[in-house]
Amino acid sequence: MTSNAVLDEAYQRLHSKGPEFGGDEEGNHGLTNHGPMAVEVMVRRGLDVDVHSWLDHYIDRLTELPGTTQRITAHNWRAALGDPRRIGDWTAYFTQRIAERPWRQVLATWWPRLLPGIVAGSTHGVIRVSHAVRALRAADQDRVAAAELGYGLAFWAARWRTLPGVTTPAGVLPARAALAAVPRLTEQSGFIAHRLNRLAELPGWLAALVALRPAASPGDVPARLADLVQAAVLGYLSYGQASPVLLVHTATAPNAVRHVLPVLPPSMWVPSLAAVWYASAAITAAYAPAQPATVSVPLVGSDPAAEVLDRAAQHGDEHVIKFVDTALDVFDHTGDPGVLSAALHATRLIESP
């Protein structure tokens, strides 16, 4: 069986399930279904994991995809944006759009509409979309992967929400310094939605968003995004212990955008960088401690990158798998061993399933 066939079968098993589980009937946050994202990494990276055996254990915790309530159309979609109770309606809408039109066209239409709400589902909307895009970049005509893109867009649309105080970056700080300078909430309690609501009153929040050095042109965006991903992965060494699961998304969200850029019109690149910077800064403010920790995680073996990948496979947690994937992307680009140490740190902090 080819890797594409394995991934398609995994997607098909997951497409009867909802994007979240453990929430309530009013649409309040549950836990995110990471299955589609994790299996894409397993297949693409060639992890020593039996994908379907992993799914056998994972899928039991998931709930069925909610049914439809009211049809979403080109005329009423704005009213349904950000309503998690409409996830079934959004899934039906995007399933039809993807079936009728080329997936790149659907993505280009909806990306700018969804971008202001990039923090949707703790950034899992854009992350799930990105993993589907990576599968499609490897197999452009894969109908099952295209359907998965529709599921990702539906989740993003249903959980869409904006952040307070968003403004255009116009500073001089490189990504690592800008991320370190983000102020932290004093009261770090409650679900992510509660924390994000407090950002509007956080002293220094607006100034921190402005402080990042902007991209002067679309051509600058890939390097700026790569810098942000590297900064967030390295930052995990200093603050990951405060919230090991949530803080991985400071890195995986910008890495998700980085992988979607090649299939987007260049006119969307600069706003994409700005939006995901806000999201990474927001999660940092909401979950990272005010004082960084000093952590040393030595690498082992003659091929530490392969060792990290093996650790992820052995660990089996979906967050570890995604974070290691992101760290390896940075390592492949920079050769920075610190990102591999951060990846190993995640395998220690996050409980194995």
N, C-alpha and C positions, 0 to 999 in steps of 0.2 A: 504494500500500500504506500502511495506517495505521501509526502508531507502535506501537500495540499488536500489530499483525500482525508487524512487524519484530522486536519483542522476543520474541514467542511463538516465532517461527522460530529465533531465536538460542538461546533456552532449550532448545528441542527438540534442536538440534544438540549442546548441551552436556550433555544429560541421559544420554548414553551414556558420559560420562567421569566419572572419579573426582574427589573433592574435593582430592586431592593428587597429586603426581607426584614421582618421584625419591627416594622413600623405600626401605625394604627390606621383606623378607617378614615381619619381626618387628613391623612397624607403627611403626618409628621415623620421626620427622618427615621429610617431604620438603618440597617447595614447595607452596604453596596454589594451587589453581585459582581465579584471580580473574575468569575469563571472565564468569560470571553477574552479578557485581557491577559490572564495568566496563561491560558492554553496557547494563545498566539505567540507568547514569548517562548514557551516550551518547544513549540514546533520550529520557530525561526532560529532559535539558538541551538536546537538539537540537544536539549537537556536530557540527561539520562533518567527520564521519567516516563512511565506508562501513562499517557494522557488520559485514556479512558478509565484506568483504575483510579487515577487522581480524581477524575470527575465523579466516579461512583461514590466516593466519600464526600466530595464537595456538594454535589447536587442535592443531597438529602436535606440540607438546611434551607434550600431555596423554596420560594412560594410560586404559585402559578401566575402567569402574566394576567393582570386584570383585564376584564372585558371592556368593550366600548360602551360609551354612554351617549355621546353626541358627535356627529361627524365634524371633523375639522376641515375647513376649506380655505381657499385663497383669500376669502373675504372675512373670515372670522378668527383666523389663527392668533391674532394679537391678544384676544380675550382669553385664550387658553394657555398663553405663554406663562410659565412659572407656576402652573397648577398641577401638583403631583397627582391629584386625583384623576387627571386626564391622561395618564400614561398609556392606557389602552388605546385611547383615541389618537394620541400622537404616534404610537407604533403603527396603527392602521394607516394613518396619513403617510408616514414616510415609507412604509412598505409599498404603498401604491406609487408614490413618487419615484422610488428607486426602480420599480418594475417598468415604469413608463419612459424614463429618461436616463441618459448616461449618468453614472454616479458622480463623475467630476462636475457635471452641470448642477446637480442637486446640491453638492457640497458648496460650490461657489455661490449659489443663491442663498444658502442658509448660514454659511459661516459668518458673514457680517451681521446678520440678524441675531445670532446666538452669542456672538463674541462679548457684548456688554455683560452677559450673564455667565461668564466663564467659570465663576466659582461654583456653579451648579453642582449639587451632589458632592461637595468637597473636592471639586474639580474632576470628578470621575466622568462627567459627561464628555469633556474634551479628551480625556485620556482614553476612554473607550472608543471614541471616534478615531483617534490616532492609531490605535492598534489595528482597527479595521482597515484604515488607509494603508498601513504598512503591508497588510496581507494583500490588498488590492494592487499595490505597487509591484508586488512579486507575481501577481496573477490577475491582470487587469480585467479579464472577462469572467472572473469567478463569481457566479450569481449568488452563491451562499455567503461569500465574504461581502458582496454588495448589500445583501439583506442585513448582515451584521452592522454595516455602516448605518443603515436606516434605524436599527435598534439603538445605536449609540446616539444618533441625532435626536431620536425621540426622548431618550432619557435626559439629554441636555436641555431640550425644550421644556420638558415637564418640571425640571428642577431649576430652571433659569432664575437667577436673582442677581441684582446689581449690588455693588459695594458703595459705601458712603465715601464722599470726598474724593472721588476719582478725578484726576487731573492729568495733564500731559507731562511726562518726564522732561525736564529741561535743565538738569544739573550737570555736574562734572564727575560724579563718583562712578567708578567702575562697579560692576555687579557685586563683587564680594564686599566692598566697603559699604555700598548702599544697603545690602541685605543686613549687614551687621548693625547698621545705624537705625534700622526700623525699631520704633518704640514698642515695648511689650505691654499688654494689658496687665494691670495690677490684679484684677479679678479674673482669673482664668478658671472658670467653672461653667458647667452647662454644655449643651450641645453646640455644635459649630455655628448654627444659625443664631443662637443667643450671643455668642462671642462676637460674631461679625457685626451684630447690631450695636455693639458697644464701641466700635472703631470710630464712629462719628465724633465721639467725645474724648478720644484718646489724644492727649497733648503730643504734638509733633507728628501726628499721622500724616497730615497733608504735606508738610515739609519733607517728610521721608519719601513720599511718592514722587515728589518733584525732583528729588536729589539725584536720581539715576541719570547717568549720561545717555542721552537719546540716540537713536539711529538717525544719521543725517539723510539717509536715503534707503530705499529697499535693499540695496546691495550690502548695507552694513548689518542688516538684521540677522542673517545666519550666525555671524561671529558674535554679535551681542547676545543672542539666545544661547549659544554654546557657553559663553562666559557665565551667564546666569545659571545654567544647569550645573556647571562645574562648581560655582560658588555655593549652590544649595547642597550639592552632594558633600562637599568638604565641610559645610556648616553643620551637617548632621553629626559629625564627630563631636562637635562642641555642645549641641543642644538636643540631639536625638533622644536622650534619656528622659526628657521631660514628657514626651508623648511619642513613643517610638513609631506608632502606626501613622498618625495624622501628619507628622512632620516629613515623612518620605515624599509627600505630595508637593512640597516646596521645590523638589527637583523633578519629579515625574511629570508634573503639569507643564513646565516650560519645555521639557524634552518632548512631550507629546506635540506641542505646537511646532517645534523644530522639525519633526518628521512629516508634518502636514504641509509645511511651506512649499515644497517643490510642486505640489498639485494645485496651489492657489495662485490667483493672479497677483503679481508683485504689488499692486495697489493695496492689497490687504495685509502686506507683511508688517509695515510699521505699526498700524493699530493692533495687530496680533501680539507683537512684542510688548506694547504698552499694557494690554489687557492681562497678559499672563504674568507680567511683573506685578501688577496690582494683586493678583491672586496669590502669588508666592509671598508677597509682603504681608498680605492679610493673614495667611496661615501662620507665618512667622510671628506676627504680633499677637495672635490668639493663643498660640501653644508653646512658643519657645521661651525659655527662662531669661530673665534679665541678665544673669551672669553666666557666661559660657563655662563649660567644664573642660578640664584638661584630660584628654583621653589618648592613650597610646595603644594602637592595635597593630602589632607586628605582623608582617606578611610571612608566609611560609612557603617552602617549595621553590623549585627552579622556575616554575611557571605560575606565578600568583594569580594571573587572570583566569587560568583554567581551574585553579584551586577554588577561587571565589565562585565560579560557575558550578563546580561540583558541590560546594557547600549549599548553594541555593537549591539545587536538585534534592539534596539530602534533607534539607530543612522542610521544604514543601509548602511554606506559607505563601499565599498569593502576593502579599505586600513585599516580602523579601524577594520574591522572583522578579517583581516589577522594578524594585529599587536596584537590584544587582544588574538587571538589564540596562538601566539608565547609567549606572556607574561604569559599566563596561563600554558603553557608548563614549563616555567622557575619556576613559583610559585609551580607547582606540584612537581618539582624536588628539590627545595631549601627552599620553604616556605618563601622566601624573600618578604615582603609586598611592598618594593620599586618598584618592577616590576608591581604590580597592580596599584600603583600611576602613573607610566609611561603610563600604558594602559588608565587610566582615563584621563590623560593629552592629549593623542591622540584624545579622543572623544571631547575634548574642542577645540583643535587646528584645526582639520580637519572639513571642512564644511559638514554638513549633506546634502545628496542629496534631 
